Amino acid sequence: MARRSTREKLSQEINAGSMADIAFLLLIFFLVTTTIAEDKGVLVKLPPWVEEEQPEQIIKERNVLTVLINAQNQLLVEGEEMDIDDLREAVKLFIKNPDNDPNKAEKPTKAIVSLQNDRGTKYEIYLQVYNELKAAYRELWEEEAMRLFGKPYDALNKDQQRKVRNNFPLVISEADPTEFGEE
Amino acid sequence: MAHFQKKRGKTTPAISTASLPDIIFMLLFFFMVTTVLRTATLKIQVITPTATELTKLVKKSLVNYIYIGYPLKPYQKELGTKPRIQLGDKIADLRDIPLFLEQHKAKVPEKLHPRITTSLRVHKDVTMGIVYDVKTALRKANQLKVNYSAKKKAENQ
């Protein structure tokens, strides 16, 4: 018993001087192994898979903006070749149709973007085009949010955002790719 | 002048390092919390393209990753040079995708299932053929929330 009490007495003072070193060691280990998790991307909702062919909906030609990308990564919008940089403005113009052009959408709510690519299209180009389409809608939402609520889109609450989105619904319909150029 | 300096030198106390461990521990905990220890070792090269309309994926446990890219040099003998799909650690086929999705689903609580997102990390030079096949497989497996992984594009265009 007497021996134990002396041990206890001794153990009462642990030298904490090396604590910092130990902590440093661990810290450096975690510093080295850390990759601060970051995954960003273009969020997409795919249409559900249906076995049988769906009856074709009748949509007026003027409401559909056809965007085609071929295997040479060229862009064809409504039958005309276009640069990717011009796509955003073209989409916005098509949806808003400020001059009531009979070849553009009747109403923003009726507009549909139809996107088709080839199996040989580069993924990078496809994503760029998709990004431009999304960006065009994003800018429209931003304008609409300003007009309706006088606030940027991100500052609105959920209901208000939905209202803005309903005025310019984002409908991108993707057709099966053509099969001209496969790697 | 000399007089002043001497005096000051004498009065400066030693900086106490007693709180050093605490500071270090604080940093340590920060890094421990933010660390993700194991990420899949890629056998294929994936350089994601750039985009501007990005959404951040917040809940890591609700995300599964499908990689598509060209096999790296050391693996080219067994895998060839054509774009391949990688699920987790393994090079896989289109047929393996439903099982992979199910395995991930099993780890997620039932009520969070609709929020599961598939992150497609695709090399920018890959052609759309294989991407479309993967998308079709995802649609057939009823995994419709998809994220095309991309890096932020620099502002000046």
HADDOCK unambig.tbl for C-alpha pairs under 7 A between the chains (distance, minus, plus):
assign (segid A and resid 19 and name CA) (segid B and resid 21 and name CA) 6.32 0.50 0.50
assign (segid A and resid 20 and name CA) (segid B and resid 20 and name CA) 6.62 0.50 0.50
assign (segid A and resid 20 and name CA) (segid B and resid 21 and name CA) 4.47 0.50 0.50
assign (segid A and resid 20 and name CA) (segid B and resid 24 and name CA) 6.97 0.50 0.50
assign (segid A and resid 23 and name CA) (segid B and resid 21 and name CA) 6.83 0.50 0.50
assign (segid A and resid 23 and name CA) (segid B and resid 24 and name CA) 6.25 0.50 0.50
assign (segid A and resid 23 and name CA) (segid B and resid 25 and name CA) 6.09 0.50 0.50
assign (segid A and resid 24 and name CA) (segid B and resid 24 and name CA) 6.52 0.50 0.50
assign (segid A and resid 26 and name CA) (segid B and resid 28 and name CA) 6.92 0.50 0.50
assign (segid A and resid 27 and name CA) (segid B and resid 28 and name CA) 4.78 0.50 0.50
assign (segid A and resid 30 and name CA) (segid B and resid 31 and name CA) 5.91 0.50 0.50
assign (segid A and resid 30 and name CA) (segid B and resid 32 and name CA) 6.26 0.50 0.50
assign (segid A and resid 31 and name CA) (segid B and resid 31 and name CA) 6.51 0.50 0.50
assign (segid A and resid 33 and name CA) (segid B and resid 37 and name CA) 6.83 0.50 0.50
assign (segid A and resid 34 and name CA) (segid B and resid 35 and name CA) 4.77 0.50 0.50
assign (segid A and resid 34 and name CA) (segid B and resid 36 and name CA) 6.54 0.50 0.50
assign (segid A and resid 35 and name CA) (segid B and resid 35 and name CA) 6.44 0.50 0.50
assign (segid A and resid 35 and name CA) (segid B and resid 36 and name CA) 6.81 0.50 0.50
assign (segid A and resid 36 and name CA) (segid B and resid 34 and name CA) 6.32 0.50 0.50
assign (segid A and resid 36 and name CA) (segid B and resid 35 and name CA) 6.52 0.50 0.50
assign (segid A and resid 37 and name CA) (segid B and resid 36 and name CA) 7.00 0.50 0.50
assign (segid A and resid 39 and name CA) (segid B and resid 56 and name CA) 6.21 0.50 0.50
assign (segid A and resid 39 and name CA) (segid B and resid 57 and name CA) 5.79 0.50 0.50
assign (segid A and resid 39 and name CA) (segid B and resid 149 and name CA) 6.87 0.50 0.50
assign (segid A and resid 40 and name CA) (segid B and resid 54 and name CA) 5.91 0.50 0.50
assign (segid A and resid 40 and name CA) (segid B and resid 55 and name CA) 5.56 0.50 0.50
assign (segid A and resid 40 and name CA) (segid B and resid 56 and name CA) 4.52 0.50 0.50
assign (segid A and resid 40 and name CA) (segid B and resid 57 and name CA) 5.95 0.50 0.50
assign (segid A and resid 40 and name CA) (segid B and resid 149 and name CA) 5.71 0.50 0.50
assign (segid A and resid 40 and name CA) (segid B and resid 150 and name CA) 5.98 0.50 0.50
assign (segid A and resid 40 and name CA) (segid B and resid 151 and name CA) 6.72 0.50 0.50
assign (segid A and resid 41 and name CA) (segid B and resid 54 and name CA) 4.84 0.50 0.50
assign (segid A and resid 41 and name CA) (segid B and resid 55 and name CA) 5.47 0.50 0.50
assign (segid A and resid 41 and name CA) (segid B and resid 56 and name CA) 6.68 0.50 0.50
assign (segid A and resid 41 and name CA) (segid B and resid 147 and name CA) 5.63 0.50 0.50
assign (segid A and resid 41 and name CA) (segid B and resid 148 and name CA) 5.09 0.50 0.50
assign (segid A and resid 41 and name CA) (segid B and resid 149 and name CA) 3.95 0.50 0.50
assign (segid A and resid 41 and name CA) (segid B and resid 150 and name CA) 4.58 0.50 0.50
assign (segid A and resid 42 and name CA) (segid B and resid 53 and name CA) 6.16 0.50 0.50
assign (segid A and resid 42 and name CA) (segid B and resid 54 and name CA) 5.05 0.50 0.50
assign (segid A and resid 42 and name CA) (segid B and resid 55 and name CA) 6.05 0.50 0.50
assign (segid A and resid 42 and name CA) (segid B and resid 147 and name CA) 5.42 0.50 0.50
assign (segid A and resid 42 and name CA) (segid B and resid 148 and name CA) 4.98 0.50 0.50
assign (segid A and resid 42 and name CA) (segid B and resid 149 and name CA) 6.39 0.50 0.50
assign (segid A and resid 42 and name CA) (segid B and resid 150 and name CA) 6.91 0.50 0.50
assign (segid A and resid 43 and name CA) (segid B and resid 55 and name CA) 6.30 0.50 0.50
assign (segid A and resid 43 and name CA) (segid B and resid 146 and name CA) 5.96 0.50 0.50
assign (segid A and resid 43 and name CA) (segid B and resid 147 and name CA) 4.33 0.50 0.50
assign (segid A and resid 43 and name CA) (segid B and resid 148 and name CA) 6.33 0.50 0.50
assign (segid A and resid 44 and name CA) (segid B and resid 145 and name CA) 6.25 0.50 0.50
assign (segid A and resid 44 and name CA) (segid B and resid 146 and name CA) 5.21 0.50 0.50
assign (segid A and resid 44 and name CA) (segid B and resid 147 and name CA) 5.85 0.50 0.50
assign (segid A and resid 45 and name CA) (segid B and resid 144 and name CA) 5.53 0.50 0.50
assign (segid A and resid 45 and name CA) (segid B and resid 145 and name CA) 4.97 0.50 0.50
assign (segid A and resid 45 and name CA) (segid B and resid 146 and name CA) 6.07 0.50 0.50
assign (segid A and resid 46 and name CA) (segid B and resid 139 and name CA) 6.83 0.50 0.50
assign (segid A and resid 46 and name CA) (segid B and resid 144 and name CA) 4.78 0.50 0.50
assign (segid A and resid 46 and name CA) (segid B and resid 145 and name CA) 6.53 0.50 0.50
assign (segid A and resid 47 and name CA) (segid B and resid 144 and name CA) 6.84 0.50 0.50
assign (segid A and resid 48 and name CA) (segid B and resid 139 and name CA) 5.71 0.50 0.50
assign (segid A and resid 48 and name CA) (segid B and resid 142 and name CA) 6.53 0.50 0.50
assign (segid A and resid 48 and name CA) (segid B and resid 144 and name CA) 6.87 0.50 0.50
assign (segid A and resid 49 and name CA) (segid B and resid 139 and name CA) 5.23 0.50 0.50
assign (segid A and resid 49 and name CA) (segid B and resid 140 and name CA) 5.45 0.50 0.50
assign (segid A and resid 118 and name CA) (segid B and resid 128 and name CA) 6.92 0.50 0.50
assign (segid A and resid 119 and name CA) (segid B and resid 127 and name CA) 6.40 0.50 0.50
assign (segid A and resid 119 and name CA) (segid B and resid 128 and name CA) 4.87 0.50 0.50
assign (segid A and resid 119 and name CA) (segid B and resid 129 and name CA) 3.96 0.50 0.50
assign (segid A and resid 120 and name CA) (segid B and resid 127 and name CA) 5.11 0.50 0.50
assign (segid A and resid 120 and name CA) (segid B and resid 128 and name CA) 5.88 0.50 0.50
assign (segid A and resid 120 and name CA) (segid B and resid 129 and name CA) 6.24 0.50 0.50
assign (segid A and resid 121 and name CA) (segid B and resid 127 and name CA) 5.24 0.50 0.50
assign (segid A and resid 121 and name CA) (segid B and resid 128 and name CA) 5.37 0.50 0.50
assign (segid A and resid 122 and name CA) (segid B and resid 125 and name CA) 5.68 0.50 0.50
assign (segid A and resid 122 and name CA) (segid B and resid 126 and name CA) 5.82 0.50 0.50
assign (segid A and resid 122 and name CA) (segid B and resid 127 and name CA) 4.40 0.50 0.50
assign (segid A and resid 122 and name CA) (segid B and resid 128 and name CA) 5.97 0.50 0.50
assign (segid A and resid 123 and name CA) (segid B and resid 124 and name CA) 5.52 0.50 0.50
assign (segid A and resid 123 and name CA) (segid B and resid 125 and name CA) 6.11 0.50 0.50
assign (segid A and resid 123 and name CA) (segid B and resid 126 and name CA) 5.57 0.50 0.50
assign (segid A and resid 123 and name CA) (segid B and resid 127 and name CA) 5.33 0.50 0.50
assign (segid A and resid 123 and name CA) (segid B and resid 128 and name CA) 5.38 0.50 0.50
assign (segid A and resid 124 and name CA) (segid B and resid 49 and name CA) 5.70 0.50 0.50
assign (segid A and resid 124 and name CA) (segid B and resid 124 and name CA) 4.62 0.50 0.50
assign (segid A and resid 124 and name CA) (segid B and resid 125 and name CA) 6.31 0.50 0.50
assign (segid A and resid 128 and name CA) (segid B and resid 51 and name CA) 6.54 0.50 0.50
assign (segid A and resid 131 and name CA) (segid B and resid 51 and name CA) 6.24 0.50 0.50
assign (segid A and resid 131 and name CA) (segid B and resid 52 and name CA) 6.84 0.50 0.50
assign (segid A and resid 131 and name CA) (segid B and resid 53 and name CA) 6.11 0.50 0.50
assign (segid A and resid 134 and name CA) (segid B and resid 53 and name CA) 6.82 0.50 0.50
assign (segid A and resid 135 and name CA) (segid B and resid 53 and name CA) 6.20 0.50 0.50
assign (segid A and resid 182 and name CA) (segid B and resid 129 and name CA) 6.79 0.50 0.50
